[in-house]
Amino acid sequence: MKLFTIGVYGSTEDSFFNVLKDNGIDTFCDIRQRRGVRGNQYSYVNSNYLQTKLKELDIRYIYEKNLAPTNEIRQKQKDEDKRTGMDKKHRAELGSVFKAEYTKSILDAYDIVDFNNRLIDLGAKNVVFFCVEQFPKACHRSLVVARMARLFDHEVKHL
């Protein structure tokens, strides 16, 4: 199984879905806390539209909310962003407090072995993990795939 990550910021609807097709994605794992974005610019990743479009492309959709950061963890990153004057859409990397809290509260408590086995049972070959941030290191999706790559020796590619 090969793992990919993708964000939406900085993309267009065409570029977003084309990169999924071009990389042979067969399974799309949405790991956002909320499955919508404000405004029209990125409305193509709002849950209903996204799921309909993925179905048209014959890409399986999985919503894995248990991998989403809690409001408390997200607030710690917001506090760090405010302290450093960073805008979420332009953040290049998660703060150390977020990484530590997310790892302890979410990843360490999550049965990643069971999740990996579920993906195998589905026949998933090219699995993309999705959240909104443009840069993978600015998003928890990079922490998820790093853990899976380390435990299961999966190749990782950031789209």
BELDA-V89217 format. One record per backbone hydrogen bond with DSSP energy under -0.5 kcal/mol. NH is the residue of the N-H (numbers start at 1). CO is the residue of the C=O. E is the energy in kcal/mol with one decimal. If there is no record, write none. Layout:
BEGIN
nh->NH co->CO e->E
nh->NH co->CO e->E
END
This chain:
BEGIN
nh->2 co->125 e->-3.2
nh->3 co->155 e->-3.1
nh->4 co->127 e->-2.9
nh->5 co->157 e->-1.5
nh->6 co->129 e->-2.2
nh->8 co->132 e->-1.4
nh->9 co->132 e->-2.3
nh->11 co->8 e->-2.3
nh->16 co->12 e->-2.7
nh->17 co->13 e->-2.2
nh->18 co->14 e->-2.5
nh->19 co->15 e->-1.9
nh->20 co->16 e->-1.1
nh->21 co->17 e->-2.1
nh->22 co->18 e->-3.3
nh->23 co->19 e->-1.1
nh->24 co->21 e->-1.7
nh->25 co->20 e->-2.3
nh->26 co->126 e->-2.3
nh->27 co->126 e->-1.7
nh->28 co->60 e->-3.3
nh->29 co->27 e->-0.6
nh->29 co->128 e->-3.5
nh->30 co->28 e->-0.7
nh->30 co->62 e->-3.1
nh->31 co->29 e->-0.7
nh->31 co->130 e->-2.3
nh->43 co->40 e->-1.6
nh->45 co->42 e->-1.9
nh->46 co->43 e->-1.8
nh->47 co->35 e->-2.6
nh->50 co->46 e->-2.8
nh->51 co->47 e->-2.8
nh->52 co->48 e->-2.0
nh->53 co->49 e->-2.7
nh->54 co->50 e->-2.7
nh->55 co->51 e->-2.0
nh->56 co->52 e->-2.0
nh->57 co->53 e->-1.5
nh->58 co->55 e->-1.4
nh->59 co->54 e->-2.9
nh->60 co->26 e->-2.6
nh->60 co->58 e->-0.5
nh->62 co->28 e->-3.0
nh->64 co->30 e->-2.3
nh->64 co->62 e->-0.7
nh->65 co->63 e->-0.6
nh->67 co->64 e->-1.9
nh->68 co->65 e->-2.1
nh->74 co->70 e->-2.5
nh->75 co->71 e->-2.5
nh->76 co->72 e->-1.6
nh->77 co->73 e->-1.4
nh->78 co->74 e->-2.4
nh->79 co->75 e->-2.8
nh->80 co->76 e->-1.9
nh->81 co->77 e->-2.9
nh->82 co->78 e->-2.6
nh->83 co->79 e->-2.4
nh->84 co->80 e->-2.0
nh->85 co->81 e->-1.1
nh->86 co->81 e->-2.5
nh->90 co->87 e->-2.0
nh->91 co->87 e->-0.8
nh->91 co->88 e->-1.0
nh->94 co->137 e->-2.7
nh->99 co->95 e->-2.4
nh->100 co->96 e->-2.3
nh->101 co->97 e->-2.6
nh->102 co->98 e->-3.3
nh->103 co->99 e->-2.3
nh->104 co->100 e->-2.4
nh->105 co->101 e->-3.1
nh->106 co->102 e->-2.3
nh->107 co->102 e->-1.9
nh->108 co->103 e->-2.9
nh->110 co->106 e->-1.0
nh->110 co->107 e->-0.7
nh->112 co->110 e->-1.7
nh->115 co->111 e->-2.0
nh->116 co->112 e->-2.6
nh->117 co->113 e->-2.4
nh->118 co->114 e->-2.3
nh->119 co->115 e->-2.1
nh->120 co->116 e->-2.2
nh->121 co->117 e->-2.7
nh->122 co->118 e->-1.6
nh->123 co->119 e->-0.6
nh->123 co->120 e->-1.5
nh->124 co->119 e->-2.3
nh->127 co->2 e->-2.6
nh->127 co->125 e->-0.5
nh->128 co->27 e->-2.8
nh->129 co->4 e->-2.5
nh->130 co->29 e->-3.0
nh->131 co->6 e->-1.5
nh->138 co->135 e->-1.7
nh->139 co->136 e->-1.7
nh->142 co->136 e->-0.7
nh->142 co->139 e->-1.4
nh->143 co->139 e->-0.5
nh->143 co->140 e->-0.6
nh->144 co->140 e->-1.9
nh->145 co->141 e->-2.4
nh->146 co->142 e->-1.7
nh->147 co->143 e->-1.8
nh->148 co->144 e->-2.3
nh->149 co->145 e->-2.8
nh->150 co->146 e->-2.2
nh->151 co->147 e->-2.4
nh->152 co->148 e->-2.6
nh->153 co->149 e->-1.6
nh->154 co->148 e->-0.5
nh->155 co->1 e->-0.7
nh->157 co->3 e->-2.1
nh->159 co->5 e->-3.1
nh->159 co->157 e->-0.6
END
